[in-house]
């Protein structure tokens, strides 16, 4: 934008009051600021653009107290009317809508609303305003009808965060059995005999699909991890004594895709029985991916579902007292195990073991769900801070 000072035209030159100059009236003895494009053009075109971006069409009428003030109306739409007022988030079919235009809003725009219906994590929702654009929608912690929610219009995926106390309960229900050991989604998944289950209810026979893809009816799925929009399966092939990974897109649980292990070779024909853990980005395999008999040596492989690869990037050595177990999770930079009531954690950077106590009366399992650690010995899982 150009200023009077930059243009060098006639102006009021009181720089203390007006550093960029201001309008000077013409008198009988002095020239005034000219009414020309260079002086007023930028101001007018900025105001016109403000109207355009807020969806207001100039009505051609003079603004006054009884009608008009369209620029003031535009400024209100930029702030107060949209995100300083509680909106209504309405559900119709599988589409959540709000009664204002969203196409001109910046990416990751935020507003508060009240929901009209319960959120169901088994439904693939979309989000739309009064104009053309539509986006997918998810809610990491869910919400109920009449709950206040924070809506983030992320063009990659609209996120709705429940603000009511009911949405922040720490306990989760695990009515179908053992949840997958790691799950970074908001939907509960269970693993049983190589099958993937949900509360919907639904069941997907992943082990059978992988067996058909591999051409080996003896293959066993040891672990399932739900991460980065995929199910990653850690499989053992007893017929040749080796381990492989397969993945499924959560939107296509009928297609098994092999995942290549890069920069380290899992042995074939011998078995050091590696166990797998993940933090959602790295997958750690004990026994250095099966290449050593030392359980406490871990290979860290970076998972890339788009490339369908697990790339060996780091190695870690834990205290040699480490005992591998399926009842273990990674929380932050710690590997936490719960064996026979003994709760221990191992720092993945230093390898140091910490004894967190013995809970012999507790017989249950640990798992990671939606960013938290849970303990379960039945149909209800309790959030743990370890």
Secondary structure as UniProt FT lines:
FT   HELIX           4..7
FT   TURN            15..17
FT   TURN            19..20
FT   HELIX           37..53
FT   TURN            54..55
FT   TURN            65..66
FT   HELIX           70..78
FT   HELIX           80..83
FT   STRAND          87..92
FT   TURN            93..94
FT   STRAND          95..97
FT   TURN            103..104
FT   TURN            107..108
FT   STRAND          109..115
FT   TURN            121..122
FT   STRAND          125..128
FT   STRAND          134..138
FT   TURN            145..146
FT   STRAND          148..153
FT   STRAND          158..162
FT   HELIX           165..168
FT   STRAND          172..173
FT   TURN            175..176
FT   STRAND          182..183
FT   STRAND          189..192
FT   TURN            193..194
FT   STRAND          195..198
FT   TURN            199..201
FT   STRAND          202..204
FT   HELIX           206..214
FT   TURN            217..218
FT   STRAND          220..227
FT   TURN            228..229
FT   STRAND          230..237
FT   TURN            238..241
FT   STRAND          242..249
FT   TURN            250..251
FT   STRAND          252..262
FT   STRAND          276..278
FT   STRAND          282..285
FT   HELIX           286..290
FT   TURN            295..296
FT   STRAND          297..304
FT   TURN            305..308
FT   STRAND          309..317
FT   TURN            320..321
FT   STRAND          328..331
FT   TURN            332..333
FT   STRAND          334..339
FT   TURN            340..341
FT   STRAND          342..347
FT   TURN            348..350
FT   STRAND          353..358
FT   TURN            360..361
FT   STRAND          365..369
FT   TURN            370..371
FT   STRAND          372..376
FT   STRAND          380..384
//
